[in-house]
Amino acid sequence: MAQAQSLQKSLQKGGLLDISSIGRQEAAEAAQALGMTLFFVDCDRARSCSAVLRAIAKAVDFPEYFGSNLDALSDCLCDTLQDQKVGMVLWLHKLHSGDPALAADAAAIESVCADTVEFAADNGRYFAYAIEHAGKHPDPEPGVAPTPYAGNREHE
């Protein structure tokens, strides 16, 4: 019970969550208890900044006109936050920040999240985020086609 209360306080404080001792389910339960919404973003197959942004846009249900750049990410996160009664949690699952193609972009996305925390505080909302860093994508196997981003593979 004390851990749940501690997690709730962390969510209300906002900012980057220390996920070394909590799981997504615990965070979801704590967020729900506070009236916050948790958005889970599967970034595992994203190999570029635009792919990560598309994954976020899909999970958070951004509008069709989402611009797929960091400014648009900031605007849409703030708009979505304003639509929440209490606040929100953004959980980035398996962000491959160890990939050379994503390292700088992952840091920039984290910076947008940090700015959103300030926006939330200024507007009477809570915003917390979690980033599960996954390191580098594995190198492709010779002769094996990569899994398409949408996750659909034709049956072989």
BELQUICOR-V441064 format. One line per field, one symbol per residue. phi: phi as a letter, one per 30 degrees, with the letter a starting at -180 (. if undefined). psi: psi as a letter, one per 40 degrees, with the letter a starting at -180 (. if undefined). burial: # if it has 16 or more other C-alpha atoms within 10 Angstrom, else .. A space follows every 10 residues. Layout:
phi: ???
psi: ???
burial: ???
This chain:
phi: .ddddddddd dddijdddcd bbcddddddd dddciccccc cdceddcbdd ddddddeddc iddddedhbd ddeddddddd dddddclabc ccchddddde dceddddddd ddddddddee ddcibcbbbb bcdciddddd deicdddeed icbddd
psi: dddddddddd dddiahihed eiiddddddd dddeeihhhh hhedeheidd ddddddddde fiidehefid dddddddddd ddeiddaihh hhhfhgeehd eedddddddd dddddddddd deefihhiii hhheaiiiii hhehhihide ehhih.
burial: ......##.# ##.####... ......#### #..#.##### ########## .######### .#...###.# ..##.###.. ##...##### #######.#. .##.##..## .###.##.## ....###### ###..##... .......... ......
